[in-house]
């Protein structure tokens, strides 16, 4: 089996197909700020009403929100697979004879509780004196929970693509979105079994599998996906994860800023502030999360790092737990530049290709070089005076 370098792990590992010689100029990518998510599930219903409202799709939540540490859709999807992997072993390296990917098919009852754990927290309610947390000194509340929005990661090493014997799954040349050709699919469910995030799903009415499409019709028009545009908490930023610091002006418009995209800065710059979910699987997911800063780092280490004793990648810190602590601090105390980028979350329905942060103002341009955002860090407050503006009798 061919070998591929995985920067999230910092090493090579096996993958059934040879990789491109060069990265795409444009690749689908997303940043999610977990600290802003309120579990309203507006994203879930926006996605479902758009893509999975037909027969046989009743259980298909391509976009769902789970409550950590006890939620999961399907139940226990992450821990079950992690328990089957050896130390520093990807799902490709752990594959059994005759298989290309290690995985499992969740049973019907495991899909029956999408809201499992919504009202459960870690720890017990303290009695007596109130326990104050002191994050600067690594003192955390025993009681905590957080919400985890989950969707297809449109991975650069997609397990669903690797496992399909019909080669019905492919990455689009123009944007890296992973799609399933239903005319080629025969419903073998190898993709359902292989995806560690459980996003390809089988439709018993049609006899073929389906998977999230990354809202590609909206992407083609230069708009963000439905889950991004509908989010009332402004938790998400979507764009070109591959646009680095040396990229030119979008659309050839020299009045637009050159350089990297905001999602690339948050996920790949020296000021990295967003991490992939379960990178130890080896799929190179392209959804990156700004981790919750109120949660103990040891828990987050298993979710957002390779979680190995030997740290091989180029993330900050000498250990992965230290990486988590550094990123948590960056989320809790963002730099001036990062604070500017955070204003772009939910600021427009257009895809932001490039941006600038100058003083207390941030600007953004789309792929054609059109300015789509120009806003201050803080909106001016207008105080209206007079009796007509009061609610007093």
Buried (B, 14 or more C-beta within 10 A) or exposed (E): EEEBEBEBBBBEBBBBBEEEEEEBEBBBBBBBBBBBBEBBBBBBBBBBEBBBEEEBBEBBBBBBBBBBBBBBBBBBBBEBBBEEBEEBBBBBBBBEEEBBBBBBEBEEEBBEBBBBBBEEBBEEEEEEEEEEBEBEEEEBBEEBBBBBBBBBBBBBBBBBBBBBEBEBBBBBEBBBBBBBEBEEBEBBBBBBBBBBBBBBBBBEEBEBBBBBBBBBEBBEEBBBBBBBBBBEBBBBBBBBBBBBEEBEBBBEBEEBBBBBBBBBBBBBBEBBBBBBBBBBBBBBBBBBBBBBBBBBBEBBBBBBBBBBEEBEBEBBBEBBBBBBBBBBBBBEEBEEEBBBBBBBBBBBBBBBBBBBBEEEEBBBBBBBBBBBBEBEBEEEEEEEEEEEEEEEE
